[in-house]
Amino acid sequence: MLSLLLAGIWVLVAAAIALMPQRIHWPGAVALIVTGVPILGYLTWQNGPLAGLIGLAAGASVLRWPLFYLGKWLRRKVTGRG
């Protein structure tokens, strides 16, 4: 299926970005998020919610540091603590 092919390509691109110099990591993470969200939606629509959850877990494992910093930022906004 096309959605599985796109998800596999996304994973390969993520691995290639991880091998690049560190200055490429954050712009690469933004590009992965921007492209990953529609791919994840398409994957879920075409293959069902279980495949979507597996894709979400794979994406979260690849993008763990941006998610960590997002959680930190949200916690600061909610609690008001710096």
SEGU-140682 format. One record per atom (N, C-alpha, C): x, y, z; residue number from 0; atom name; residue in one letter. Coordinates in nm, 4 decimals, always signed. Each point is the difference from the previous one (the first is absolute). Example, Ala and Ser with C-alpha at 12.3 -4.5 7.8 and 13.67 -1.06 7.14 Angstrom:
<atoms>
ATOM       xx       yy       zz   n atom res
ATOM  +1.3190  -0.5690  +0.7800   0    N   A
ATOM  -0.0890  +0.1190  +0.0000   0   CA   A
ATOM  +0.0900  +0.1200  +0.0000   0    C   A
ATOM  -0.0350  +0.1050  -0.0720   1    N   S
ATOM  +0.0820  +0.1190  +0.0060   1   CA   S
ATOM  -0.0770  +0.1090  +0.0730   1    C   S
</atoms>
This chain:
<atoms>
ATOM       xx       yy       zz   n atom res
ATOM  +0.0833  -0.1177  +0.0000   0    N   M
ATOM  -0.0833  +0.1177  +0.0000   0   CA   M
ATOM  +0.0883  +0.1246  +0.0000   0    C   M
ATOM  -0.0520  +0.1024  -0.0605   1    N   L
ATOM  +0.0761  +0.1240  -0.0150   1   CA   L
ATOM  +0.0347  +0.0628  +0.1349   1    C   L
ATOM  -0.0931  -0.0056  +0.0949   2    N   S
ATOM  +0.0270  +0.0624  +0.1303   2   CA   S
ATOM  +0.1157  -0.0685  +0.0727   2    C   S
ATOM  +0.0089  -0.1324  -0.0117   3    N   L
ATOM  +0.1119  -0.0715  +0.0627   3   CA   L
ATOM  +0.1317  +0.0335  -0.0682   3    C   L
ATOM  -0.0029  +0.0165  -0.1310   4    N   L
ATOM  +0.1198  +0.0401  -0.0728   4   CA   L
ATOM  +0.0449  +0.1394  +0.0432   4    C   L
ATOM  -0.0938  +0.0924  +0.0103   5    N   L
ATOM  +0.0341  +0.1358  +0.0435   5   CA   L
ATOM  +0.0548  +0.0007  +0.1427   5    C   L
ATOM  -0.0595  -0.0797  +0.0877   6    N   A
ATOM  +0.0488  -0.0087  +0.1381   6   CA   A
ATOM  +0.1413  -0.0587  +0.0036   6    C   A
ATOM  +0.0262  -0.0983  -0.0825   7    N   G
ATOM  +0.1350  -0.0572  -0.0065   7   CA   G
ATOM  +0.1022  +0.0993  -0.0520   7    C   G
ATOM  -0.0376  +0.0769  -0.1001   8    N   I
ATOM  +0.0895  +0.1040  -0.0513   8   CA   I
ATOM  +0.0252  +0.1054  +0.1066   8    C   I
ATOM  -0.1043  +0.0352  +0.0759   9    N   W
ATOM  +0.0140  +0.0974  +0.1088   9   CA   W
ATOM  +0.1025  -0.0490  +0.1027   9    C   W
ATOM  -0.0062  -0.1289  +0.0339  10    N   V
ATOM  +0.0951  -0.0570  +0.0963  10   CA   V
ATOM  +0.1421  +0.0042  -0.0560  10    C   V
ATOM  +0.0167  -0.0306  -0.1280  11    N   L
ATOM  +0.1337  +0.0058  -0.0606  11   CA   L
ATOM  +0.0545  +0.1424  -0.0031  11    C   L
ATOM  -0.0862  +0.0967  -0.0307  12    N   V
ATOM  +0.0428  +0.1400  +0.0016  12   CA   V
ATOM  +0.0371  +0.0425  +0.1415  12    C   V
ATOM  -0.0764  -0.0446  +0.0990  13    N   A
ATOM  +0.0319  +0.0311  +0.1394  13   CA   A
ATOM  +0.1366  -0.0566  +0.0387  13    C   A
ATOM  +0.0298  -0.1205  -0.0440  14    N   A
ATOM  +0.1307  -0.0596  +0.0285  14   CA   A
ATOM  +0.1113  +0.0775  -0.0699  14    C   A
ATOM  -0.0253  +0.0462  -0.1216  15    N   A
ATOM  +0.1006  +0.0787  -0.0719  15   CA   A
ATOM  +0.0239  +0.1339  +0.0689  15    C   A
ATOM  -0.1054  +0.0630  +0.0495  16    N   I
ATOM  +0.0152  +0.1272  +0.0717  16   CA   I
ATOM  +0.0784  -0.0215  +0.1290  16    C   I
ATOM  -0.0215  -0.1118  +0.0661  17    N   A
ATOM  +0.0733  -0.0295  +0.1236  17   CA   A
ATOM  +0.1494  -0.0155  -0.0245  17    C   A
ATOM  +0.0383  -0.0407  -0.1197  18    N   L
ATOM  +0.1411  -0.0178  -0.0316  18   CA   L
ATOM  +0.0686  +0.1301  -0.0421  18    C   L
ATOM  -0.0779  +0.1033  -0.0245  19    N   M
ATOM  +0.0558  +0.1282  -0.0442  19   CA   M
ATOM  +0.0570  +0.0772  +0.1184  19    C   M
ATOM  +0.0748  +0.1085  -0.0279  20    N   P
ATOM  +0.0530  +0.0817  +0.1103  20   CA   P
ATOM  -0.1124  +0.0540  +0.0890  20    C   P
ATOM  +0.0348  +0.0307  +0.1231  21    N   Q
ATOM  -0.1000  +0.0365  +0.0991  21   CA   Q
ATOM  -0.0765  +0.1270  -0.0358  21    C   Q
ATOM  +0.0578  +0.0896  -0.0752  22    N   R
ATOM  -0.0699  +0.1232  -0.0367  22   CA   R
ATOM  -0.1189  -0.0270  -0.0922  22    C   R
ATOM  -0.0065  -0.1165  -0.0583  23    N   I
ATOM  -0.1099  -0.0384  -0.0895  23   CA   I
ATOM  -0.1159  -0.0632  +0.0782  23    C   I
ATOM  +0.0226  -0.0434  +0.1234  24    N   H
ATOM  -0.0989  -0.0787  +0.0724  24   CA   H
ATOM  -0.1309  +0.0743  +0.0251  24    C   H
ATOM  +0.0042  +0.1238  +0.0490  25    N   W
ATOM  -0.1255  +0.0701  +0.0308  25   CA   W
ATOM  -0.0776  +0.0371  -0.1260  25    C   W
ATOM  +0.0628  +0.0560  -0.1040  26    N   P
ATOM  -0.0784  +0.0217  -0.1226  26   CA   P
ATOM  -0.0524  -0.1315  -0.0590  26    C   P
ATOM  +0.0778  -0.1052  +0.0127  27    N   G
ATOM  -0.0447  -0.1307  -0.0466  27   CA   G
ATOM  -0.1178  -0.0510  +0.0809  27    C   G
ATOM  +0.0017  +0.0249  +0.1314  28    N   A
ATOM  -0.1113  -0.0412  +0.0851  28   CA   A
ATOM  -0.1282  +0.0731  -0.0391  28    C   A
ATOM  +0.0127  +0.1286  -0.0303  29    N   V
ATOM  -0.1181  +0.0763  -0.0436  29   CA   V
ATOM  -0.0539  -0.0573  -0.1313  29    C   V
ATOM  +0.0886  -0.0294  -0.0919  30    N   A
ATOM  -0.0431  -0.0581  -0.1277  30   CA   A
ATOM  -0.0642  -0.1370  +0.0204  30    C   A
ATOM  +0.0538  -0.0796  +0.0908  31    N   L
ATOM  -0.0585  -0.1312  +0.0279  31   CA   L
ATOM  -0.1379  +0.0132  +0.0628  31    C   L
ATOM  -0.0186  +0.0978  +0.0874  32    N   I
ATOM  -0.1312  +0.0207  +0.0614  32   CA   I
ATOM  -0.1012  +0.0446  -0.1046  32    C   I
ATOM  +0.0405  +0.0966  -0.0835  33    N   V
ATOM  -0.0913  +0.0535  -0.1015  33   CA   V
ATOM  -0.0413  -0.1080  -0.0994  33    C   V
ATOM  +0.0910  -0.0861  -0.0376  34    N   T
ATOM  -0.0352  -0.1066  -0.0943  34   CA   T
ATOM  -0.0596  -0.1216  +0.0697  34    C   T
ATOM  +0.0363  -0.0224  +0.1251  35    N   G
ATOM  -0.0449  -0.1192  +0.0707  35   CA   G
ATOM  -0.1456  +0.0021  +0.0407  35    C   G
ATOM  -0.0521  +0.1174  +0.0328  36    N   V
ATOM  -0.1397  +0.0081  +0.0436  36   CA   V
ATOM  -0.0961  -0.0441  -0.1109  36    C   V
ATOM  +0.0126  +0.0526  -0.1232  37    N   P
ATOM  -0.0906  -0.0500  -0.1048  37   CA   P
ATOM  +0.0227  -0.1476  -0.0352  37    C   P
ATOM  +0.1245  -0.0439  +0.0039  38    N   I
ATOM  +0.0278  -0.1412  -0.0276  38   CA   I
ATOM  -0.0652  -0.0878  +0.1069  38    C   I
ATOM  +0.0074  +0.0437  +0.1254  39    N   L
ATOM  -0.0624  -0.0757  +0.1085  39   CA   L
ATOM  -0.1520  -0.0044  -0.0162  39    C   L
ATOM  -0.0588  +0.1109  -0.0386  40    N   G
ATOM  -0.1442  +0.0007  -0.0252  40   CA   G
ATOM  -0.0380  -0.0927  -0.1137  40    C   G
ATOM  +0.0772  +0.0034  -0.1068  41    N   Y
ATOM  -0.0257  -0.0870  -0.1154  41   CA   Y
ATOM  +0.0198  -0.1469  +0.0372  41    C   Y
ATOM  +0.1037  -0.0271  +0.0780  42    N   L
ATOM  +0.0267  -0.1365  +0.0459  42   CA   L
ATOM  -0.1170  -0.0518  +0.0835  42    C   L
ATOM  -0.0510  +0.0839  +0.0888  43    N   T
ATOM  -0.1132  -0.0391  +0.0844  43   CA   T
ATOM  -0.1253  -0.0198  -0.0835  43    C   T
ATOM  -0.0247  +0.0887  -0.0931  44    N   W
ATOM  -0.1199  -0.0093  -0.0834  44   CA   W
ATOM  +0.0030  -0.1254  -0.0872  44    C   W
ATOM  +0.1176  -0.0315  -0.0554  45    N   Q
ATOM  +0.0089  -0.1114  -0.0932  45   CA   Q
ATOM  +0.0123  -0.1354  +0.0696  45    C   Q
ATOM  +0.0637  -0.0052  +0.1171  46    N   N
ATOM  +0.0297  -0.1283  +0.0631  46   CA   N
ATOM  -0.0661  -0.0207  +0.1357  46    C   N
ATOM  -0.0678  +0.0997  +0.0524  47    N   G
ATOM  -0.0706  -0.0156  +0.1265  47   CA   G
ATOM  +0.0738  +0.0599  +0.1185  47    C   G
ATOM  -0.0687  +0.0040  +0.1144  48    N   P
ATOM  +0.0565  +0.0666  +0.1178  48   CA   P
ATOM  +0.1218  -0.0705  +0.0602  48    C   P
ATOM  +0.0076  -0.1312  -0.0104  49    N   L
ATOM  +0.1166  -0.0700  +0.0556  49   CA   L
ATOM  +0.1268  +0.0396  -0.0757  49    C   L
ATOM  -0.0074  +0.0040  -0.1311  50    N   A
ATOM  +0.1150  +0.0435  -0.0792  50   CA   A
ATOM  +0.0335  +0.1457  +0.0303  50    C   A
ATOM  -0.1034  +0.0815  +0.0228  51    N   G
ATOM  +0.0229  +0.1391  +0.0363  51   CA   G
ATOM  +0.0718  +0.0138  +0.1330  51    C   G
ATOM  -0.0387  -0.0810  +0.0977  52    N   L
ATOM  +0.0673  +0.0044  +0.1303  52   CA   L
ATOM  +0.1441  -0.0488  -0.0093  52    C   L
ATOM  +0.0231  -0.1019  -0.0804  53    N   I
ATOM  +0.1377  -0.0477  -0.0200  53   CA   I
ATOM  +0.0833  +0.1081  -0.0684  53    C   I
ATOM  -0.0587  +0.0657  -0.1007  54    N   G
ATOM  +0.0693  +0.1104  -0.0672  54   CA   G
ATOM  +0.0264  +0.1159  +0.0936  54    C   G
ATOM  -0.0972  +0.0304  +0.0872  55    N   L
ATOM  +0.0190  +0.1071  +0.0978  55   CA   L
ATOM  +0.1122  -0.0343  +0.0968  55    C   L
ATOM  +0.0057  -0.1239  +0.0457  56    N   A
ATOM  +0.1075  -0.0418  +0.0906  56   CA   A
ATOM  +0.1363  +0.0075  -0.0698  56    C   A
ATOM  +0.0051  -0.0398  -0.1268  57    N   A
ATOM  +0.1260  +0.0077  -0.0749  57   CA   A
ATOM  +0.0433  +0.1458  -0.0172  57    C   A
ATOM  -0.0945  +0.0869  -0.0323  58    N   G
ATOM  +0.0326  +0.1408  -0.0165  58   CA   G
ATOM  +0.0430  +0.0637  +0.1308  58    C   G
ATOM  -0.0659  -0.0362  +0.1100  59    N   A
ATOM  +0.0376  +0.0547  +0.1304  59   CA   A
ATOM  +0.1381  -0.0481  +0.0426  59    C   A
ATOM  +0.0362  -0.1217  -0.0354  60    N   S
ATOM  +0.1336  -0.0485  +0.0362  60   CA   S
ATOM  +0.1084  +0.0709  -0.0808  60    C   S
ATOM  -0.0318  +0.0361  -0.1234  61    N   V
ATOM  +0.0963  +0.0728  -0.0825  61   CA   V
ATOM  +0.0114  +0.1451  +0.0464  61    C   V
ATOM  -0.1131  +0.0595  +0.0348  62    N   L
ATOM  -0.0044  +0.1418  +0.0362  62   CA   L
ATOM  -0.0131  +0.0187  +0.1510  62    C   L
ATOM  +0.0713  -0.0777  +0.0792  63    N   R
ATOM  -0.0166  +0.0056  +0.1453  63   CA   R
ATOM  +0.0466  +0.1312  +0.0604  63    C   R
ATOM  +0.1077  +0.0595  -0.0500  64    N   W
ATOM  +0.0472  +0.1259  +0.0586  64   CA   W
ATOM  -0.0916  +0.1171  -0.0314  64    C   W
ATOM  -0.0497  +0.0150  -0.1213  65    N   P
ATOM  -0.0992  +0.1066  -0.0203  65   CA   P
ATOM  -0.1251  -0.0188  +0.0859  65    C   P
ATOM  -0.0424  -0.1243  +0.0202  66    N   L
ATOM  -0.1148  -0.0252  +0.0870  66   CA   L
ATOM  +0.0320  +0.0321  +0.1453  66    C   L
ATOM  +0.1218  -0.0300  +0.0428  67    N   F
ATOM  +0.0431  +0.0321  +0.1357  67   CA   F
ATOM  -0.0042  +0.1511  +0.0223  67    C   F
ATOM  +0.0545  +0.0762  -0.0931  68    N   Y
ATOM  +0.0007  +0.1455  +0.0142  68   CA   Y
ATOM  -0.1398  +0.0593  -0.0133  68    C   Y
ATOM  -0.0866  -0.0602  -0.0803  69    N   L
ATOM  -0.1386  +0.0444  -0.0085  69   CA   L
ATOM  -0.0705  -0.0216  +0.1335  69    C   L
ATOM  +0.0206  -0.1150  +0.0612  70    N   G
ATOM  -0.0591  -0.0279  +0.1308  70   CA   G
ATOM  +0.0505  +0.0959  +0.1071  70    C   G
ATOM  +0.1286  +0.0308  -0.0050  71    N   K
ATOM  +0.0590  +0.0942  +0.0948  71   CA   K
ATOM  -0.0620  +0.1391  -0.0175  71    C   K
ATOM  -0.0171  +0.0420  -0.1248  72    N   W
ATOM  -0.0571  +0.1310  -0.0293  72   CA   W
ATOM  -0.1461  +0.0055  +0.0441  72    C   W
ATOM  -0.0756  -0.1071  -0.0281  73    N   L
ATOM  -0.1401  -0.0042  +0.0410  73   CA   L
ATOM  -0.0135  +0.0014  +0.1517  73    C   L
ATOM  +0.0860  -0.0720  +0.0714  74    N   R
ATOM  -0.0032  -0.0017  +0.1454  74   CA   R
ATOM  +0.0251  +0.1389  +0.0565  74    C   R
ATOM  +0.0947  +0.0728  -0.0631  75    N   R
ATOM  +0.0281  +0.1378  +0.0440  75   CA   R
ATOM  -0.1204  +0.0904  -0.0222  75    C   R
ATOM  -0.0674  -0.0173  -0.1134  76    N   K
ATOM  -0.1171  +0.0835  -0.0308  76   CA   K
ATOM  -0.1155  -0.0307  +0.0942  76    C   K
ATOM  -0.0200  -0.1265  +0.0346  77    N   V
ATOM  -0.1130  -0.0380  +0.0844  77   CA   V
ATOM  +0.0247  +0.0363  +0.1453  77    C   V
ATOM  +0.1192  -0.0297  +0.0495  78    N   T
ATOM  +0.0282  +0.0243  +0.1426  78   CA   T
ATOM  +0.0474  +0.1407  +0.0267  78    C   T
ATOM  +0.0540  +0.0680  -0.0994  79    N   G
ATOM  +0.0510  +0.1348  +0.0196  79   CA   G
ATOM  +0.1378  +0.0046  +0.0614  79    C   G
ATOM  +0.0610  -0.1141  +0.0146  80    N   R
ATOM  +0.1352  -0.0060  +0.0585  80   CA   R
ATOM  +0.1029  -0.0001  -0.1119  80    C   R
ATOM  +0.1107  +0.0693  +0.0240  81    N   G
ATOM  +0.1045  +0.0095  -0.0992  81   CA   G
ATOM  +0.0988  -0.1073  +0.0101  81    C   G
</atoms>
